[in-house]
Amino acid sequence: MFSFISDLFRGDDRVDEEKYTRSTHAGAKPTRTISYDPTLIQALEKDHQTLVEIFQRIWSEGFEQQNFRQLAHLLTLFKSGFQAHLIKENVRFYVYLEQALAEDVHTLQIVKDFRTDMNEIATAVVQFCKRYTHEAFTPEMVRDFRRDYQKIGEALTRRVTLEEDELYTLYQPS
């Protein structure tokens, strides 16, 4: 099973990896290992829409209705979709940008800061999902959920807006 997953993610990247290793060992400029994908930004934005819809359903179908089984289901769905989005963004988007912007130290640092910020948000989101994936809530959990849901929602709204309005504009064919 593990080798299947490794092979699935590896694909033909081994050839690119070998070329990259050879070029960097020879002192040459590294070759690109991730190609530009004209559909990537659209796919990432679609992920955002789906995640926002699920996040809203967590409140309306789960918490407001006090349907903690549905809430747990939606949190699990949100967490897995969020993690899949992060993998896509980290592997295909950020790696490409870091390669394309290798000569632009200032912009590259901004991209790296965005990536670090997203990793911190991701940790908070995953902890939130794990904490509240229960089919029964104590009164304290109900109180805390309201506060935590609002904080996570604000962080995600801010992040999605920044990504779509600012960061994704940097993704261009080179």
HELIX and SHEET records of a PDB file:
HELIX    1   1 PHE A    2  ARG A   10  1                                   9    
HELIX    2   2 ASP A   13  HIS A   25  1                                  13    
HELIX    3   3 LEU A   40  ARG A   57  1                                  18    
HELIX    4   4 ILE A   58  PHE A   63  3                                   6    
HELIX    5   5 PHE A   68  LYS A   88  1                                  21    
HELIX    6   6 GLU A   89  TYR A   94  3                                   6    
HELIX    7   7 VAL A   95  ALA A  100  1                                   6    
HELIX    8   8 VAL A  105  TYR A  132  1                                  28    
HELIX    9   9 PRO A  139  ASP A  165  1                                  27    
HELIX   10  10 LEU A  167  LEU A  170  5                                   4    
END                                                                             
